[in-house]
């Protein structure tokens, strides 16, 4: 036993810590996604017992993620909980295909600004939506609606003692999580989120506060294999956009998490394509069980590393503890106040907003900062998938513009031909600038056009330069002499 599992003690202790971190997050993400609380635990169990066994990244932990809450809520609202399993199943199969086709490593090429913007937009929508949940109010369906409706929601809450009590539980939960980090290390061995939920539950019971609590249906009551009707939804074109969004965003979040976790330890590095396959297997199983989608989660993963985990054993064991909890103690969930879970997610949403990165980018790369902000605003204003596509399109356009750097130098010695030197990359993006310079030259003077300094000359520019040369030579001037690129 000791030879085969030399780090069993460290991994065992780490698994307990990860389990305690995972319980409130699994439940909170599920409730915020509009599905039964137990489905969050099911996804956490699969993340440990299935994905945890597979190769890829040895220390990162998978489960339901706050980053997918908005997308899942939109999918459940549009297609229903019964169809969620089919969406997650197909997304998992798509991840498997991407892993086998070795597309995993290409996710590292996605602009960091787009990813940070995605997280920022998700964070804003989560915070806005969970404030309503903390007050026991129904949130508007759109991101803009959630934010615009906050003043009215606070006004409504001030007139209701039940809403104020609910808000107090939510605010108290956030305060405990924030202040917990300032307590002695021995106390911090209990995760702040778990301590906050326990204290909120005790306070609600002790003072008899009129707050909503988690609805419990039992682990086996919520697990539903998708039926023929759910698979029939695949004939709806709209559902495929959601499936692609699940697959791409879950993959991006998992692989960026893997890169972050690799910086936290000195163990084996992540094999990105294998990790993509592992996530695909996990989501395929989650889909078959009708559960939430999974991603690798940086909060649980960093807790795993910081607790001293050495191998994948810790994350597998954490899945076993989740299964024992879900099977033996599900009734304890019925005591948990929903505003406490909302408080956990408001805190999680706040941590998704990259304040330092925004200010750093604004000082050094304002174009990247603009992409980050536009991506975030687009997610809030439209939806997750289209917001990310807008960010990616902006990033590609910015890269194309920068890659087409061109220098135009005109040398006119007063007599003889005018010399024009082009250097850099001549693409259609710079064509207006090139033609403006050439058409401003005197019509009655010969021109020598030197293209030897160009690294790249695309078809649009070449055609435009040939047409300009013909027009310039047509008025009786000497033909334009061109030194080829």
BAFILO-302847 format. One line per 5 residues: their letters; for each residue x, y, z of C-alpha. Coordinates in nm, 2 decimals, always signed. Layout:
A) X,Y,Z  ... .
! end
This chain:
XXXXX) +0.00,+0.00,+0.00  +0.27,+0.25,+0.10  +0.48,+0.17,-0.21  +0.19,+0.19,-0.45  +0.04,+0.50,-0.29 .
XXXXX) +0.34,+0.68,-0.14  +0.14,+1.00,-0.09  -0.18,+0.85,+0.04  -0.18,+1.05,+0.36  -0.13,+1.38,+0.19 .
XXXXX) -0.39,+1.30,-0.08  -0.64,+1.18,+0.18  -0.62,+1.50,+0.38  -0.64,+1.71,+0.07  -0.95,+1.53,-0.05 .
XXXXX) -1.13,+1.62,+0.27  -1.05,+1.99,+0.22  -1.16,+1.98,-0.15  -1.48,+1.79,-0.04  -1.56,+2.07,+0.21 .
XXXXX) -1.50,+2.34,-0.05  -1.70,+2.16,-0.31  -2.02,+2.09,-0.12  -2.15,+2.45,-0.09  -2.03,+2.54,-0.44 .
XXXXX) -2.20,+2.23,-0.61  -2.53,+2.31,-0.44  -2.50,+2.68,-0.50  -2.43,+2.65,-0.87  -2.72,+2.41,-0.91 .
XXXXX) -2.97,+2.63,-0.74  -2.85,+2.94,-0.93  -2.88,+2.74,-1.26  -3.24,+2.66,-1.19  -3.21,+2.29,-1.14 .
XXXXX) -3.24,+2.07,-0.82  -2.95,+2.10,-0.58  -2.86,+1.73,-0.60  -2.77,+1.77,-0.97  -2.48,+1.98,-0.87 .
XXXXX) -2.36,+1.71,-0.64  -2.40,+1.45,-0.91  -2.17,+1.66,-1.14  -1.92,+1.69,-0.85  -1.93,+1.31,-0.80 .
XXXXX) -1.87,+1.24,-1.17  -1.59,+1.50,-1.17  -1.42,+1.31,-0.90  -1.49,+0.94,-0.97  -1.48,+0.95,-1.35 .
XXXXX) -1.28,+1.25,-1.47  -1.06,+1.23,-1.16  -0.93,+0.88,-1.28  -0.84,+0.99,-1.63  -0.50,+1.14,-1.74 .
XXXXX) -0.45,+1.50,-1.84  -0.40,+1.73,-1.55  -0.32,+1.54,-1.23  -0.42,+1.79,-0.96  -0.70,+2.00,-1.10 .
XXXXX) -1.05,+1.92,-0.98  -1.36,+1.91,-1.20  -1.73,+1.98,-1.11  -2.01,+2.23,-1.17  -1.87,+2.58,-1.22 .
XXXXX) -2.00,+2.93,-1.15  -1.87,+3.03,-1.50  -2.14,+2.81,-1.67  -2.43,+2.92,-1.44  -2.55,+3.18,-1.68 .
XXXXX) -2.54,+2.96,-1.98  -2.71,+2.67,-1.80  -2.98,+2.89,-1.67  -3.05,+3.02,-2.02  -3.06,+2.67,-2.16 .
XXXXX) -3.29,+2.54,-1.89  -3.52,+2.84,-1.94  -3.54,+2.78,-2.31  -3.54,+2.40,-2.34  -3.63,+2.27,-2.00 .
XXXXX) -3.45,+2.06,-1.74  -3.54,+1.74,-1.92  -3.34,+1.85,-2.23  -3.03,+1.96,-2.02  -2.89,+1.61,-2.02 .
XXXXX) -2.90,+1.59,-2.40  -2.72,+1.92,-2.43  -2.45,+1.82,-2.19  -2.42,+1.48,-2.35  -2.37,+1.62,-2.70 .
XXXXX) -2.13,+1.88,-2.56  -1.93,+1.60,-2.40  -1.91,+1.41,-2.73  -1.80,+1.72,-2.91  -1.52,+1.77,-2.65 .
XXXXX) -1.42,+1.40,-2.70  -1.39,+1.47,-3.07  -1.18,+1.78,-3.02  -0.96,+1.59,-2.78  -0.90,+1.30,-3.02 .
XXXXX) -0.84,+1.55,-3.31  -0.58,+1.71,-3.08  -0.75,+2.05,-3.08  -0.70,+2.09,-2.71  -0.37,+2.27,-2.73 .
XXXXX) -0.52,+2.53,-2.97  -0.73,+2.67,-2.69  -0.41,+2.82,-2.56  -0.41,+3.05,-2.86  -0.73,+3.22,-2.76 .
XXXXX) -0.67,+3.59,-2.66  -0.63,+3.63,-2.28  -0.84,+3.95,-2.31  -1.14,+3.75,-2.45  -1.11,+3.49,-2.17 .
XXXXX) -1.08,+3.76,-1.90  -1.37,+3.95,-2.07  -1.58,+3.63,-2.07  -1.52,+3.58,-1.70  -1.59,+3.95,-1.62 .
XXXXX) -1.92,+3.94,-1.81  -2.02,+3.61,-1.64  -1.92,+3.76,-1.30  -2.14,+4.07,-1.35  -2.44,+3.86,-1.46 .
XXXXX) -2.40,+3.62,-1.16  -2.37,+3.91,-0.91  -2.67,+4.09,-1.05  -2.88,+3.77,-1.06  -2.79,+3.65,-0.72 .
XXXXX) -2.87,+3.98,-0.55  -3.23,+3.91,-0.64  -3.20,+3.55,-0.50  -3.05,+3.69,-0.18  -3.35,+3.91,-0.14 .
XXXXX) -3.60,+3.63,-0.23  -3.71,+3.82,-0.54  -3.75,+3.69,-0.90  -3.47,+3.81,-1.13  -3.54,+3.95,-1.48 .
XXXXX) -3.44,+3.71,-1.76  -3.18,+3.93,-1.94  -2.84,+4.05,-1.81  -2.93,+4.42,-1.88  -3.27,+4.37,-1.71 .
XXXXX) -3.10,+4.22,-1.40  -2.86,+4.52,-1.37  -3.12,+4.79,-1.46  -3.37,+4.64,-1.22  -3.15,+4.65,-0.91 .
XXXXX) -3.26,+4.99,-0.78  -3.62,+4.88,-0.79  -3.53,+4.55,-0.63  -3.36,+4.72,-0.34  -3.66,+4.95,-0.30 .
XXXXX) -3.90,+4.65,-0.29  -3.67,+4.48,-0.04  -3.67,+4.78,+0.20  -4.05,+4.75,+0.23  -4.05,+4.38,+0.32 .
XXXXX) -3.92,+4.24,+0.65  -3.88,+3.89,+0.49  -3.67,+4.03,+0.21  -3.45,+4.23,+0.46  -3.40,+3.91,+0.66 .
XXXXX) -3.31,+3.72,+0.35  -3.07,+4.00,+0.24  -2.91,+4.00,+0.58  -2.83,+3.63,+0.55  -2.68,+3.68,+0.21 .
XXXXX) -2.47,+3.98,+0.32  -2.36,+3.80,+0.64  -2.25,+3.50,+0.42  -2.03,+3.73,+0.21  -1.89,+3.90,+0.52 .
XXXXX) -1.79,+3.56,+0.68  -1.62,+3.44,+0.36  -1.42,+3.77,+0.33  -1.33,+3.79,+0.70  -1.25,+3.42,+0.73 .
XXXXX) -0.92,+3.47,+0.55  -0.81,+3.70,+0.83  -0.85,+3.44,+1.10  -0.57,+3.21,+1.23  -0.45,+2.94,+1.00 .
XXXXX) -0.59,+2.66,+1.22  -0.94,+2.81,+1.18  -0.89,+2.84,+0.81  -0.85,+2.47,+0.77  -1.23,+2.48,+0.75 .
XXXXX) -1.32,+2.64,+0.42  -1.47,+2.99,+0.45  -1.77,+2.91,+0.22  -1.86,+2.60,+0.43  -1.83,+2.79,+0.75 .
XXXXX) -2.05,+3.07,+0.61  -2.32,+2.83,+0.51  -2.32,+2.65,+0.84  -2.33,+2.98,+1.04  -2.61,+3.11,+0.81 .
XXXXX) -2.81,+2.79,+0.86  -2.77,+2.81,+1.24  -2.87,+3.18,+1.24  -3.18,+3.12,+1.03  -3.29,+2.83,+1.26 .
XXXXX) -3.20,+3.00,+1.59  -3.39,+3.33,+1.51  -3.67,+3.16,+1.31  -3.60,+3.38,+1.01  -3.85,+3.37,+0.72 .
XXXXX) -3.60,+3.27,+0.45  -3.64,+3.02,+0.16  -3.43,+2.70,+0.20  -3.31,+2.44,-0.06  -3.57,+2.21,-0.19 .
XXXXX) -3.46,+1.84,-0.16  -3.58,+1.57,-0.39  -3.32,+1.30,-0.31  -3.03,+1.19,-0.52  -3.21,+0.92,-0.71 .
XXXXX) -3.52,+1.13,-0.76  -3.33,+1.39,-0.97  -3.11,+1.16,-1.18  -3.30,+1.12,-1.51  -3.16,+0.95,-1.82 .
XXXXX) -3.27,+1.17,-2.12  -3.57,+1.02,-2.30  -3.67,+1.01,-2.66  -3.85,+1.34,-2.64  -3.54,+1.51,-2.51 .
XXXXX) -3.33,+1.37,-2.80  -3.60,+1.49,-3.04  -3.51,+1.84,-2.94  -3.19,+1.79,-3.14  -3.39,+1.86,-3.45 .
XXXXX) -3.43,+2.22,-3.33  -3.14,+2.42,-3.49  -3.13,+2.66,-3.19  -3.02,+2.39,-2.95  -2.70,+2.33,-3.15 .
XXXXX) -2.58,+2.68,-3.08  -2.62,+2.60,-2.71  -2.44,+2.27,-2.74  -2.14,+2.43,-2.92  -2.14,+2.71,-2.65 .
XXXXX) -2.13,+2.45,-2.37  -1.85,+2.26,-2.53  -1.63,+2.56,-2.62  -1.67,+2.76,-2.30  -1.64,+2.45,-2.08 .
XXXXX) -1.32,+2.35,-2.27  -1.17,+2.70,-2.26  -1.24,+2.73,-1.88  -1.09,+2.38,-1.81  -0.78,+2.43,-2.01 .
XXXXX) -0.71,+2.78,-1.88  -0.77,+2.65,-1.53  -0.51,+2.37,-1.61  -0.26,+2.63,-1.71  -0.32,+2.82,-1.39 .
XXXXX) -0.29,+2.51,-1.17  +0.04,+2.41,-1.35  +0.18,+2.74,-1.21  +0.09,+2.63,-0.86  +0.29,+2.31,-0.83 .
XXXXX) +0.61,+2.14,-0.96  +0.45,+1.81,-1.05  +0.37,+1.67,-1.40  +0.25,+1.93,-1.65  -0.10,+1.91,-1.81 .
XXXXX) -0.14,+1.72,-2.14  -0.40,+1.94,-2.30  -0.55,+1.69,-2.55  -0.58,+1.42,-2.28  -0.74,+1.67,-2.05 .
XXXXX) -0.99,+1.76,-2.32  -1.08,+1.39,-2.35  -1.12,+1.36,-1.97  -1.35,+1.66,-1.97  -1.54,+1.51,-2.26 .
XXXXX) -1.59,+1.17,-2.09  -1.70,+1.35,-1.77  -1.96,+1.56,-1.95  -2.08,+1.26,-2.15  -2.15,+1.08,-1.82 .
XXXXX) -2.31,+1.39,-1.67  -2.54,+1.42,-1.98  -2.65,+1.05,-1.95  -2.74,+1.13,-1.58  -2.92,+1.45,-1.67 .
XXXXX) -2.68,+1.65,-1.45  -2.51,+1.99,-1.49  -2.21,+2.03,-1.72  -1.87,+2.02,-1.56  -1.54,+2.21,-1.60 .
XXXXX) -1.22,+2.21,-1.42  -1.26,+2.46,-1.14  -0.98,+2.68,-1.02  -1.12,+2.73,-0.67  -1.13,+2.36,-0.59 .
XXXXX) -0.81,+2.29,-0.78  -0.61,+2.56,-0.59  -0.75,+2.43,-0.27  -0.64,+2.08,-0.37  -0.28,+2.20,-0.44 .
XXXXX) -0.26,+2.42,-0.13  -0.38,+2.13,+0.09  -0.08,+1.93,-0.02  -0.22,+1.69,-0.28  +0.04,+1.50,-0.48 .
XXXXX) -0.15,+1.28,-0.71  -0.50,+1.23,-0.87  -0.60,+1.02,-0.57  -0.71,+1.33,-0.38  -0.97,+1.43,-0.64 .
XXXXX) -1.10,+1.08,-0.68  -1.15,+1.05,-0.30  -1.32,+1.39,-0.30  -1.58,+1.24,-0.54  -1.63,+0.94,-0.31 .
XXXXX) -1.69,+1.18,-0.01  -1.95,+1.37,-0.22  -2.12,+1.05,-0.31  -2.14,+0.94,+0.06  -2.27,+1.28,+0.16 .
XXXXX) -2.54,+1.29,-0.12  -2.65,+0.93,-0.03  -2.64,+0.95,+0.35  -2.71,+1.31,+0.44  -2.93,+1.47,+0.17 .
XXXXX) -3.18,+1.60,+0.42  -2.92,+1.84,+0.56  -2.95,+2.04,+0.24  -3.31,+2.12,+0.32  -3.18,+2.33,+0.61 .
XXXXX) -2.96,+2.55,+0.40  -3.09,+2.90,+0.33  -3.10,+3.00,-0.04  -2.97,+3.35,+0.03  -2.66,+3.19,+0.19 .
XXXXX) -2.59,+3.01,-0.14  -2.66,+3.34,-0.33  -2.40,+3.51,-0.11  -2.14,+3.24,-0.20  -2.21,+3.30,-0.57 .
XXXXX) -2.19,+3.68,-0.54  -1.85,+3.63,-0.39  -1.75,+3.39,-0.66  -1.88,+3.63,-0.93  -1.68,+3.91,-0.78 .
XXXXX) -1.36,+3.70,-0.80  -1.43,+3.64,-1.17  -1.40,+4.01,-1.24  -1.03,+4.07,-1.33  -0.98,+4.42,-1.18 .
XXXXX) -0.60,+4.40,-1.18  -0.58,+4.28,-1.53  -0.81,+4.55,-1.66  -0.60,+4.83,-1.50  -0.28,+4.67,-1.61 .
XXXXX) -0.40,+4.63,-1.97  -0.53,+4.98,-1.98  -0.18,+5.11,-1.89  +0.01,+4.89,-2.14  -0.23,+4.76,-2.41 .
XXXXX) -0.54,+4.97,-2.44  -0.66,+4.78,-2.75  -0.66,+4.46,-2.54  -0.84,+4.63,-2.25  -1.10,+4.75,-2.50 .
XXXXX) -1.15,+4.39,-2.62  -1.19,+4.28,-2.26  -1.45,+4.54,-2.18  -1.65,+4.49,-2.51  -1.66,+4.11,-2.45 .
XXXXX) -1.79,+4.16,-2.10  -2.05,+4.42,-2.20  -2.16,+4.20,-2.49  -2.22,+3.91,-2.26  -2.43,+4.12,-2.03 .
XXXXX) -2.62,+4.29,-2.32  -2.68,+3.99,-2.55  -2.58,+3.64,-2.41  -2.28,+3.43,-2.33  -2.22,+3.27,-2.66 .
XXXXX) -2.26,+3.57,-2.88  -2.07,+3.79,-2.64  -1.77,+3.55,-2.67  -1.80,+3.55,-3.05  -1.80,+3.93,-3.06 .
XXXXX) -1.48,+3.93,-2.84  -1.31,+3.67,-3.06  -1.40,+3.87,-3.38  -1.26,+4.19,-3.23  -0.94,+4.01,-3.12 .
XXXXX) -0.89,+3.86,-3.48  -0.96,+4.21,-3.63  -0.71,+4.37,-3.40  -0.44,+4.11,-3.48  -0.50,+4.14,-3.85 .
XXXXX) -0.47,+4.52,-3.83  -0.15,+4.50,-3.63  -0.01,+4.23,-3.86  -0.07,+4.45,-4.16  +0.18,+4.72,-4.05 .
XXXXX) +0.30,+4.91,-4.35  +0.55,+5.20,-4.40  +0.52,+5.42,-4.70  +0.82,+5.65,-4.78  +0.81,+5.90,-5.07 .
XXXXX) +1.14,+6.05,-5.19  +1.12,+6.35,-5.43  +1.45,+6.51,-5.51  +1.28,+6.78,-5.73  +1.41,+6.64,-6.05 .
XXXXX) +1.39,+6.29,-6.20  +1.14,+6.03,-6.10  +0.96,+6.03,-5.76  +1.06,+5.72,-5.56  +0.80,+5.54,-5.34 .
XXXXX) +0.92,+5.27,-5.11  +0.67,+5.03,-4.94  +0.79,+4.81,-4.66  +0.61,+4.58,-4.41  +0.29,+4.39,-4.49 .
XXXXX) +0.06,+4.53,-4.76  -0.29,+4.39,-4.70  -0.64,+4.50,-4.80  -0.66,+4.66,-4.45  -0.39,+4.92,-4.55 .
XXXXX) -0.51,+4.96,-4.91  -0.68,+5.30,-4.85  -0.37,+5.44,-4.70  -0.15,+5.31,-4.99  -0.38,+5.45,-5.26 .
XXXXX) -0.41,+5.79,-5.08  -0.03,+5.83,-5.09  +0.00,+5.72,-5.45  -0.29,+5.92,-5.59  -0.15,+6.24,-5.42 .
XXXXX) +0.16,+6.21,-5.64  +0.19,+6.46,-5.93  +0.04,+6.32,-6.25  +0.31,+6.47,-6.47  +0.61,+6.31,-6.30 .
XXXXX) +0.75,+5.96,-6.36  +0.73,+5.72,-6.05  +0.95,+5.44,-5.94  +0.76,+5.21,-5.70  +0.99,+4.99,-5.49 .
XXXXX) +0.81,+4.69,-5.34  +1.12,+4.50,-5.24  +1.08,+4.58,-4.87  +0.74,+4.41,-4.85  +0.72,+4.09,-4.65 .
XXXXX) +0.37,+4.02,-4.78  +0.16,+4.16,-5.07  -0.19,+4.02,-5.09  -0.40,+3.99,-5.41  -0.62,+4.29,-5.34 .
XXXXX) -0.31,+4.52,-5.30  -0.13,+4.38,-5.60  -0.44,+4.43,-5.82  -0.49,+4.78,-5.69  -0.13,+4.88,-5.74 .
XXXXX) -0.14,+4.75,-6.10  -0.45,+4.94,-6.17  -0.31,+5.26,-6.03  +0.01,+5.22,-6.23  -0.20,+5.19,-6.55 .
XXXXX) -0.40,+5.50,-6.47  -0.08,+5.70,-6.39  +0.09,+5.60,-6.71  -0.22,+5.66,-6.92  -0.19,+6.04,-6.92 .
XXXXX) +0.14,+6.04,-7.12  +0.38,+6.01,-6.84  +0.65,+5.75,-6.84  +0.53,+5.40,-6.74  +0.56,+5.34,-6.36 .
XXXXX) +0.87,+5.14,-6.29  +0.80,+4.87,-6.03  +1.07,+4.68,-5.84  +0.90,+4.36,-5.75  +0.85,+4.23,-5.39 .
! end
